[in-house]
Amino acid sequence: MGKLDIELDRWLPDLLPFAMPKGGLTVCKNIWPLEEGFKIVPSLVDYSSNAISGTNLSGIEFYADDGTYYVFLGTTTGLYRLETNKSLTNVTRVSGAYTTTTNKWDFAKYGNWVIATNYDDEVQVLKGMGAANFEPLVTTETIKAKYCVQNHGFLFLGYYTRGGVTYPNGVIWSAKDLITDFTASISTGSDSVNLAECPGPITSMKVFEFASAGYDSNIAIFHPNSISVAWFSGGEYTYSFDHNRYLGMGALAGTPIIVDGICFFFDEETFYRWDGINAPEDIGFGVRRKIIDFLDIANYYKIVAAQHPRNGLVVWSFVSTAGGGNPDYVLVLNVRTKKFALIEQAQYGVFSMHRQPWTIDQLGDFFPSIDEIPYPMDSNYWSENSNVFACLGTNGKIQLFQGNAMNWEIETGEVYTPKREVIRARRTRPIMQKRTQAATVKIGTRMQESDDVAYSTAAVGSNGFADIRAFGRYMRVNLSGGIHDGLFGIDLEGDIIGRK
């Protein structure tokens, strides 16, 4: 029979092993599904010089007018800013801590101002990226909101409370270029609308910026089971609303994220890809049940999303049914190839940020030897303002995925001959680039689809092969290990030894 070329294509945990399409994976853990192959996920290492109090619920990075990147964190007790010297500064309002609830912070940028909403406290503003403290945005009345976006010089607030009345499907927007004024006025454009017939409250708002001259920017307003759309229609600062443009699909709070003009999100049914113009596309095949059934329903509100535009990755941090109420997994999606993977890691709220450059001394502190360094030394991964995924660690410090290689694992679907002959495996060669740590191969076999899988195990030798003798009609390969610079496929050498 010679070689069985086993491709590594995508993670499809919803499918039965013997029903997998070619290249399908039943396990894909702690490894990035990049276009140039599967690459290891580095472990978390501390980045900030100090810890903060409270549990982080959301984080975001903004680019200031002076060219400086600032990260803001919203916790259960306050608001924090990451300074350029890597210290975390408490920029909570002067009057004291914020209300501790299950509502996480949402952020928007207006010029050099930062808007922050958590619904239980009045809308906050930091008047300058480097200002000392947040303060109330509106001083003439009390307005609270869950969600905020800025569009055409207007500040939009969704799911808001005003005058003691709550509008779960309400949207209110400020005067144009005067975001502290919410007095309804034709001359300034400030107004409000209540999407009362929408099934369920607002769960998120995102702005689409279209490159096509035929479309202006749209504001997507998500509900649990529908999507509404608002757009600037001109005239006297007028916005139009299309209530329930899409029914039967929506978004869980915290899931929508826009990458290169495309929005990715999921609800309790499946995952979606949406260009903001045409109907959202279902991209959840093969993974929807594994993930959605794995979510802790009581902790949906802790889901957060982040992106890595250079690598085309989107990640969602979530609490699993085994997490005890704390985020314990990160779901990865390569938006270019539609490949998913799963990272098993306790953390609080993944976000994207630009980091300071590494020094040789720092590399020596983190990595015991040059072989432990997960990326080439000439990679811009180590350069100033390299874009990385970050989170708040369980120790209260900002941490980056830049440490040693995590223990990763993949497992293929089952391979078999068209006539279901008995296959004997002789040896296996994982096609890996620059492997510097041990890797283990397991061959899983069974004779009938109803049988349990029996595994035979061997380490990958210096020649790149794992010598394993195993036989069965159905055969799968499990790989695990440490540092390498890319996993691309598997060669499995064997013979047909029987037909019954």
C-alpha positions as CSV (number, residue, x, y, z in Angstrom):
1,M,0.0,0.0,0.0
2,G,2.9,2.4,0.6
3,K,2.2,5.8,2.1
4,L,-1.2,7.0,3.4
5,D,-1.0,10.8,3.1
6,I,-3.0,12.3,5.9
7,E,-3.8,15.9,5.4
8,L,-4.4,18.3,8.2
9,D,-7.3,20.6,7.2
10,R,-9.7,21.7,9.9
11,W,-11.1,20.9,13.3
12,L,-14.6,19.3,13.0
13,P,-15.4,17.9,16.4
14,D,-19.1,17.6,15.7
15,L,-18.5,14.8,13.2
16,L,-17.9,11.2,13.9
17,P,-14.2,10.1,13.3
18,F,-15.0,7.8,10.4
19,A,-17.4,10.3,8.8
20,M,-14.7,13.0,8.6
21,P,-13.9,14.6,5.2
22,K,-10.2,14.2,4.2
23,G,-8.0,16.2,6.6
24,G,-10.6,16.6,9.3
25,L,-9.5,16.7,12.9
26,T,-11.4,15.5,16.0
27,V,-8.9,17.3,18.3
28,C,-7.1,20.6,17.7
29,K,-5.9,22.0,21.0
30,N,-3.3,24.7,21.8
31,I,-2.2,25.3,18.3
32,W,-2.8,28.2,15.9
33,P,-4.5,27.3,12.5
34,L,-2.4,29.6,10.4
35,E,-2.3,29.7,6.6
36,E,1.3,28.5,6.6
37,G,0.5,25.5,8.8
38,F,-0.4,24.7,12.4
39,K,1.9,26.5,14.8
40,I,2.2,26.3,18.6
41,V,0.4,28.6,21.0
42,P,3.0,30.1,23.5
43,S,2.1,30.1,27.1
44,L,1.2,33.2,29.0
45,V,3.9,35.5,30.5
46,D,3.5,38.6,32.6
47,Y,3.7,41.9,30.8
48,S,2.5,44.7,33.1
49,S,4.7,45.6,36.1
50,N,1.8,45.6,38.6
51,A,-1.5,43.8,39.2
52,I,-5.0,45.3,39.4
53,S,-7.9,44.7,41.7
54,G,-11.2,43.2,40.5
55,T,-11.9,40.7,37.8
56,N,-11.3,41.9,34.2
57,L,-14.5,41.8,32.1
58,S,-13.2,43.5,28.9
59,G,-10.1,45.2,27.4
60,I,-9.5,47.3,24.4
61,E,-6.7,49.2,22.7
62,F,-7.0,52.7,21.2
63,Y,-4.5,54.7,19.1
64,A,-4.1,58.3,20.4
65,D,-3.5,61.4,18.3
66,D,0.1,61.5,19.4
67,G,0.8,58.0,17.9
68,T,0.7,56.2,21.3
69,Y,-1.2,53.0,21.9
70,Y,-3.2,52.8,25.1
71,V,-4.9,49.7,26.6
72,F,-8.0,50.2,28.8
73,L,-9.4,47.5,31.1
74,G,-12.8,47.4,32.6
75,T,-13.0,45.3,35.7
76,T,-15.7,44.5,38.3
77,T,-14.6,47.5,40.4
78,G,-12.9,50.0,38.2
79,L,-11.2,51.2,35.0
80,Y,-7.5,50.9,34.3
81,R,-5.0,52.1,31.7
82,L,-1.8,50.4,30.6
83,E,1.0,53.1,30.5
84,T,3.9,53.1,28.1
85,N,6.2,52.0,31.0
86,K,4.0,48.8,31.4
87,S,2.5,49.9,34.6
88,L,-1.3,49.8,35.2
89,T,-2.9,53.0,36.4
90,N,-6.3,53.2,38.1
91,V,-8.3,55.8,36.1
92,T,-11.6,55.1,37.9
93,R,-13.8,58.1,38.5
94,V,-12.7,60.2,41.5
95,S,-16.0,59.5,43.4
96,G,-15.1,55.9,43.9
97,A,-15.5,52.3,42.7
98,Y,-18.1,51.4,40.1
99,T,-21.1,49.1,40.7
100,T,-20.0,45.4,40.8
101,T,-22.5,43.5,38.6
102,T,-22.5,41.0,35.8
103,N,-22.5,43.8,33.2
104,K,-19.1,44.2,31.4
105,W,-17.7,47.5,30.1
106,D,-18.1,48.6,26.5
107,F,-15.8,51.2,25.0
108,A,-15.8,53.7,22.2
109,K,-13.3,56.3,20.9
110,Y,-14.3,59.9,20.0
111,G,-11.2,61.8,18.9
112,N,-8.9,61.5,21.9
113,W,-11.7,60.9,24.3
114,V,-12.6,57.4,25.6
115,I,-16.2,56.6,26.3
116,A,-17.0,53.7,28.7
117,T,-20.4,52.2,29.6
118,N,-21.4,49.4,32.0
119,Y,-25.1,50.1,32.3
120,D,-25.2,50.2,36.1
121,D,-23.2,53.5,36.3
122,E,-23.7,56.6,34.3
123,V,-21.9,56.9,31.0
124,Q,-18.2,57.7,31.6
125,V,-15.7,59.7,29.6
126,L,-11.9,60.1,29.8
127,K,-11.2,63.5,28.2
128,G,-7.8,62.6,26.8
129,M,-6.1,59.3,26.5
130,G,-3.6,60.3,29.2
131,A,-6.1,62.1,31.5
132,A,-6.1,61.2,35.2
133,N,-9.7,59.9,35.7
134,F,-12.9,59.1,34.0
135,E,-15.9,61.3,34.8
136,P,-19.6,61.5,33.9
137,L,-20.2,62.2,30.2
138,V,-23.5,64.0,30.8
139,T,-23.8,66.3,33.8
140,T,-27.3,67.6,33.3
141,E,-29.0,64.3,33.8
142,T,-28.3,60.6,34.4
143,I,-28.0,58.4,31.4
144,K,-26.8,54.7,31.6
145,A,-26.2,52.3,28.8
146,K,-24.8,48.9,28.0
147,Y,-23.3,49.6,24.6
148,C,-21.7,52.5,22.8
149,V,-20.3,53.3,19.3
150,Q,-19.3,56.5,17.5
151,N,-20.4,57.2,14.0
152,H,-20.2,60.4,11.9
153,G,-19.6,62.4,15.0
154,F,-22.6,61.0,16.9
155,L,-22.3,58.9,20.0
156,F,-24.8,56.0,20.0
157,L,-25.9,54.4,23.2
158,G,-27.8,51.1,23.2
159,Y,-29.9,49.4,25.9
160,Y,-30.1,52.5,27.9
161,T,-31.8,54.0,30.9
162,R,-32.9,57.7,31.0
163,G,-35.1,59.4,33.5
164,G,-35.5,56.2,35.4
165,V,-37.0,54.4,32.4
166,T,-35.1,51.5,30.8
167,Y,-35.2,50.8,27.1
168,P,-33.7,47.3,26.5
169,N,-34.2,47.8,22.7
170,G,-33.6,51.5,22.8
171,V,-31.0,53.5,20.9
172,I,-30.2,57.1,21.7
173,W,-27.6,59.3,20.0
174,S,-26.0,62.6,20.8
175,A,-25.9,65.9,18.9
176,K,-23.4,65.8,16.0
177,D,-19.9,66.6,17.2
178,L,-21.2,67.3,20.7
179,I,-21.4,64.0,22.4
180,T,-22.4,65.4,25.8
181,D,-25.7,66.7,24.4
182,F,-28.6,64.2,24.2
183,T,-31.4,66.7,23.9
184,A,-33.6,65.7,21.0
185,S,-33.2,68.3,18.3
186,I,-33.6,68.4,14.5
187,S,-30.9,71.1,14.2
188,T,-28.2,69.0,16.0
189,G,-29.4,65.6,15.0
190,S,-29.8,64.1,18.5
191,D,-32.7,61.7,18.7
192,S,-33.7,58.2,19.9
193,V,-35.6,55.2,18.7
194,N,-37.1,52.1,20.4
195,L,-36.9,48.9,18.5
196,A,-39.8,47.6,20.5
197,E,-40.8,44.8,18.2
198,C,-37.4,43.1,18.1
199,P,-37.4,39.7,19.9
200,G,-35.1,40.3,22.8
201,P,-32.9,43.1,24.1
202,I,-29.9,44.6,22.4
203,T,-26.8,42.5,22.9
204,S,-24.2,44.4,20.9
205,M,-23.6,47.3,18.4
206,K,-20.8,47.4,15.8
207,V,-20.0,49.9,13.0
208,F,-19.3,48.7,9.4
209,E,-17.1,51.0,7.4
210,F,-17.6,50.1,3.7
211,A,-14.9,50.6,1.0
212,S,-17.5,50.6,-1.7
213,A,-18.7,54.0,-2.8
214,G,-22.2,52.7,-3.1
215,Y,-22.5,52.2,0.7
216,D,-22.0,54.4,3.7
217,S,-21.2,53.1,7.1
218,N,-23.9,51.0,8.8
219,I,-24.5,50.3,12.5
220,A,-25.3,46.7,13.2
221,I,-27.6,46.3,16.2
222,F,-27.7,42.8,17.5
223,H,-30.4,41.0,19.5
224,P,-30.4,37.4,20.7
225,N,-32.5,36.3,17.7
226,S,-32.5,39.2,15.2
227,I,-30.3,41.9,13.7
228,S,-31.4,45.5,13.1
229,V,-29.4,48.0,11.0
230,A,-29.1,51.8,11.2
231,W,-27.5,54.1,8.7
232,F,-26.9,57.8,8.2
233,S,-29.3,59.0,5.6
234,G,-28.2,62.6,5.4
235,G,-30.5,65.5,5.4
236,E,-30.8,67.2,8.7
237,Y,-28.6,64.7,10.5
238,T,-31.1,61.9,10.0
239,Y,-30.6,58.2,10.8
240,S,-32.8,55.4,9.3
241,F,-33.5,52.1,11.0
242,D,-34.3,48.7,9.5
243,H,-35.9,46.8,12.4
244,N,-35.3,43.1,12.3
245,R,-33.6,43.0,9.0
246,Y,-32.6,39.5,9.8
247,L,-34.8,37.2,11.9
248,G,-33.9,33.8,13.3
249,M,-30.2,34.8,13.9
250,G,-28.5,37.0,16.3
251,A,-25.5,37.3,18.7
252,L,-24.6,36.5,22.2
253,A,-23.3,39.6,24.0
254,G,-19.6,40.1,23.5
255,T,-19.3,37.8,20.4
256,P,-19.5,40.3,17.4
257,I,-16.1,41.5,16.1
258,I,-15.2,43.1,12.8
259,V,-12.0,42.1,10.9
260,D,-11.1,43.8,7.6
261,G,-14.7,44.9,7.2
262,I,-16.3,41.5,7.9
263,C,-18.2,40.8,11.1
264,F,-17.9,37.4,12.9
265,F,-20.3,36.4,15.7
266,F,-22.3,33.6,17.1
267,D,-25.6,33.0,18.9
268,E,-27.1,29.9,20.5
269,E,-27.4,28.2,17.2
270,T,-24.3,28.7,15.1
271,F,-21.4,30.9,13.9
272,Y,-21.8,33.6,11.3
273,R,-19.7,35.6,8.8
274,W,-21.3,38.9,7.7
275,D,-20.2,41.5,5.2
276,G,-22.9,44.0,6.5
277,I,-24.7,44.0,3.1
278,N,-25.8,40.5,2.3
279,A,-27.4,38.0,4.6
280,P,-25.0,36.5,7.3
281,E,-23.3,33.3,6.2
282,D,-23.4,30.2,8.5
283,I,-19.8,29.0,9.0
284,G,-20.5,26.8,12.0
285,F,-20.5,23.5,10.2
286,G,-18.6,20.8,12.2
287,V,-17.9,23.0,15.3
288,R,-21.2,24.6,16.4
289,R,-22.4,21.9,18.7
290,K,-19.1,21.2,20.4
291,I,-18.6,24.9,21.3
292,I,-22.2,26.1,21.9
293,D,-23.1,23.1,24.0
294,F,-19.8,23.6,25.9
295,L,-20.6,27.2,27.0
296,D,-21.6,27.9,30.6
297,I,-25.1,29.6,30.1
298,A,-24.9,31.5,33.4
299,N,-21.6,33.1,32.2
300,Y,-22.5,34.1,28.7
301,Y,-21.8,37.7,29.7
302,K,-18.1,36.9,30.2
303,I,-17.6,36.1,26.5
304,V,-15.2,38.6,24.8
305,A,-13.7,38.7,21.3
306,A,-10.3,39.9,19.9
307,Q,-8.5,39.9,16.6
308,H,-5.0,39.5,15.1
309,P,-5.4,41.2,11.7
310,R,-2.0,40.2,10.4
311,N,-2.6,36.5,10.9
312,G,-6.3,36.7,10.1
313,L,-7.2,35.3,13.5
314,V,-10.3,36.0,15.7
315,V,-10.5,34.6,19.2
316,W,-13.3,34.3,21.8
317,S,-12.6,33.9,25.5
318,F,-15.4,32.0,27.2
319,V,-16.4,30.0,30.3
320,S,-17.0,26.3,29.7
321,T,-19.3,24.1,31.7
322,A,-16.2,22.9,33.5
323,G,-14.8,26.3,34.2
324,G,-16.4,26.9,37.6
325,G,-17.6,30.4,36.5
326,N,-14.1,31.6,35.3
327,P,-13.0,31.9,31.6
328,D,-11.0,28.7,30.9
329,Y,-11.0,28.4,27.1
330,V,-10.2,30.5,24.0
331,L,-11.8,29.6,20.7
332,V,-9.7,30.5,17.6
333,L,-11.0,31.1,14.1
334,N,-8.8,31.8,11.1
335,V,-11.1,34.0,9.1
336,R,-9.2,33.4,5.8
337,T,-9.4,29.6,5.9
338,K,-12.4,29.2,8.2
339,K,-10.4,26.9,10.4
340,F,-11.1,26.6,14.1
341,A,-9.0,25.5,17.1
342,L,-9.3,25.5,20.8
343,I,-6.9,26.9,23.5
344,E,-7.2,25.5,27.0
345,Q,-6.1,28.4,29.2
346,A,-7.4,30.1,32.3
347,Q,-7.5,33.9,31.8
348,Y,-9.7,36.9,32.1
349,G,-10.8,38.6,28.8
350,V,-8.5,38.2,25.8
351,F,-7.8,41.4,23.8
352,S,-5.5,42.6,21.1
353,M,-2.6,45.1,21.8
354,H,0.7,46.4,20.5
355,R,3.6,45.6,22.8
356,Q,7.0,47.1,23.6
357,P,10.1,45.5,22.0
358,W,11.8,42.5,23.5
359,T,15.4,42.8,24.6
360,I,18.0,40.0,24.7
361,D,17.9,40.1,28.5
362,Q,14.1,39.6,28.5
363,L,14.5,36.6,26.2
364,G,17.0,35.2,28.6
365,D,14.6,35.7,31.5
366,F,11.7,33.9,29.8
367,F,13.4,31.1,27.8
368,P,15.9,28.7,29.4
369,S,17.7,28.1,26.1
370,I,17.7,29.4,22.5
371,D,15.9,26.2,21.5
372,E,12.9,27.2,23.7
373,I,12.2,30.4,21.7
374,P,9.1,29.9,19.7
375,Y,9.8,32.3,16.8
376,P,13.0,33.1,14.7
377,M,15.1,35.9,16.1
378,D,14.7,38.0,12.9
379,S,10.9,37.8,13.1
380,N,9.1,41.1,13.7
381,Y,7.3,39.2,16.4
382,W,9.9,40.7,18.8
383,S,9.8,44.2,17.4
384,E,8.3,47.3,18.9
385,N,4.5,47.6,18.3
386,S,4.1,44.0,17.3
387,N,0.5,43.1,17.5
388,V,-0.2,40.3,20.0
389,F,-3.1,38.7,21.9
390,A,-3.2,39.6,25.6
391,C,-5.4,39.1,28.6
392,L,-5.5,39.7,32.3
393,G,-3.9,36.7,34.0
394,T,-5.3,35.0,37.1
395,N,-2.6,36.9,39.0
396,G,-4.1,40.3,38.1
397,K,-1.4,41.3,35.6
398,I,-1.6,41.8,31.9
399,Q,-0.2,38.7,30.2
400,L,0.9,37.9,26.7
401,F,0.9,34.6,24.8
402,Q,4.7,34.8,24.4
403,G,6.1,32.2,26.7
404,N,7.2,28.6,26.2
405,A,5.3,26.3,23.9
406,M,2.1,25.0,25.4
407,N,1.4,21.3,25.3
408,W,-0.5,20.9,22.0
409,E,-2.5,18.0,20.6
410,I,-4.2,17.2,17.3
411,E,-6.0,14.0,16.3
412,T,-7.1,13.1,12.8
413,G,-10.3,11.5,11.6
414,E,-10.1,7.9,10.6
415,V,-8.5,6.7,7.4
416,Y,-9.5,3.5,5.7
417,T,-9.5,1.8,2.3
418,P,-12.6,1.9,0.0
419,K,-13.2,-1.8,0.8
420,R,-12.5,-1.5,4.5
421,E,-9.4,-3.8,4.3
422,V,-7.3,-4.5,7.4
423,I,-4.4,-2.0,7.4
424,R,-1.1,-2.5,9.2
425,A,0.9,0.6,10.1
426,R,4.7,0.3,10.1
427,R,5.9,3.8,10.9
428,T,4.7,7.4,11.0
429,R,6.4,10.6,10.0
430,P,4.8,13.9,11.2
431,I,5.7,16.6,8.6
432,M,7.0,19.3,11.0
433,Q,9.4,22.2,10.5
434,K,12.2,22.9,13.0
435,R,11.1,20.6,15.7
436,T,13.2,21.2,18.8
437,Q,11.3,19.4,21.5
438,A,9.9,15.8,21.8
439,A,6.8,14.8,20.0
440,T,4.6,11.8,20.6
441,V,2.6,9.8,18.0
442,K,-0.3,7.6,18.9
443,I,-2.0,5.3,16.3
444,G,-5.6,4.6,17.2
445,T,-7.2,1.5,15.6
446,R,-10.3,-0.5,15.6
447,M,-11.8,-3.3,13.5
448,Q,-15.5,-2.2,13.6
449,E,-17.2,1.1,13.9
450,S,-18.7,-0.1,17.2
451,D,-15.4,-1.0,18.7
452,D,-13.5,1.0,21.2
453,V,-10.3,2.6,19.9
454,A,-7.0,1.0,21.0
455,Y,-3.9,3.2,20.9
456,S,-0.2,2.4,20.3
457,T,2.3,5.0,21.3
458,A,5.9,5.9,20.3
459,A,8.1,9.0,20.4
460,V,9.3,10.7,17.2
461,G,13.0,9.8,16.8
462,S,15.9,11.9,15.6
463,N,15.2,10.6,12.0
464,G,11.7,12.2,12.2
465,F,9.9,8.8,12.3
466,A,7.8,7.1,15.0
467,D,8.0,3.3,14.6
468,I,4.6,1.9,15.5
469,R,3.2,-1.5,14.6
470,A,-0.6,-1.4,14.7
471,F,-3.5,-2.8,12.6
472,G,-7.2,-2.3,12.0
473,R,-9.8,-1.4,9.4
474,Y,-10.0,2.1,10.8
475,M,-6.9,4.1,11.8
476,R,-6.4,7.6,13.2
477,V,-3.3,9.5,14.3
478,N,-2.8,11.5,17.4
479,L,0.1,14.0,17.7
480,S,1.3,15.9,20.7
481,G,4.4,17.7,21.9
482,G,6.3,20.9,22.3
483,I,8.2,23.5,20.1
484,H,8.2,23.3,16.3
485,D,7.9,25.9,13.6
486,G,4.9,24.4,11.7
487,L,2.9,21.2,11.4
488,F,1.8,20.5,7.9
489,G,0.7,16.8,7.5
490,I,1.4,13.2,8.4
491,D,2.9,10.4,6.4
492,L,1.7,7.0,7.5
493,E,3.4,4.0,6.0
494,G,1.6,0.6,5.9
495,D,0.2,-2.4,4.1
496,I,-3.0,-4.1,3.5
497,I,-2.8,-7.4,5.3
498,G,-6.4,-8.7,5.2
499,R,-9.8,-8.3,3.6
500,K,-12.0,-9.8,6.4
